[in-house]
Amino acid sequence: MPEVLSTERPDKAISYLLNGRVIVIVNGSPYAIIMPVVFTDFLSSPDDKNLRPIFANFVKIIRVLALFITLLLPGLYIAMTSFHQEILPTELLFSILASRDNVPFPVIVEILLLEISFELIREAGLRVPSPIGPTIGIVGAIVLGQAAVSAGIVSPILIIVVAITGIASFTIPDYSFGFHLRIYRFLFLALGFLCGFLGIALGLFVYIAMLSETKSFGVSYLTGVSPIDHVKGNNYFLPPIWKREFRADFLNSKKEKKQENISMTWKYK
């Protein structure tokens, strides 16, 4: 789990500096390192503060939903199709069975093939020259997906599941935290295949216990989430702008406010 936040954006670094965090800048590196950080920092974008609170909080809810989809959707799909068919509507169950009629592989092989293919397309899109990178990603995904369905290698419903999971992973603002979710997604996939919902529940229990144990330079990783408190306007959801003047309590900063009531004292006596 990433315990520091890295950024190339000066506005993001300055915003965290005003909030009482420590910024480390290394000569020769394009990244500034922000510490300490909490779990919700990885789901926040510096652009949120430029929006009205209701718009910013709507986007933040979408990111939380994307986090659960990225982490759990493939595992839930394989658990439902392998162990818990009774919770699916009958029409949907028949549709899944019909789509898998000509597929020779078990569902775990199907989903691993698609997940690894998606990761290959994602990395290829990053490495090729930028003008054609998005084109290769889109065309490669469409062509490979259609060809795989036509050849009977994978089922169409599974392509939808993997595509939604991949799109949701792109909504995570921090790249290192997105990597963290992509790796743990395979662990939950294995747990869903081995034990169904019971395995996913045990995996979530261990995962949340690890989050609770983790600390970033002495600050608990889940500060602001467990227990849910406002920490003087520094919780995950943005309050109105006039409530954002205080720094977070868990930083124990010498000054509670980001700046004085009159910042330009030389101009306003």
Secondary structure, DSSP 8 states (H G I E B T S, - for coil): ---SEEES-HHHHHHHHHTT-EEEE-TT-S-EEEES--GGGGG--GGGGGS-HHHHHHHHHHHHHHHHHHHHHHHHHHHHHHT-GGGS-HHHHHHHHHHTTT--S-HHHHHHHHHHHHHHHHHHHHHS-TTTHHHHHHHHHHHHHHHHHHTTSS-HHHHHHHHHHHHHHTT-S-HHHHHHHHHHHHHHHHHHHHHTHHHHHHHHHHHHHHHHH-EETTEETTTTTSS---TTT-SSS---GGG--B--GGG--S-SBSS-SSS-TTT--
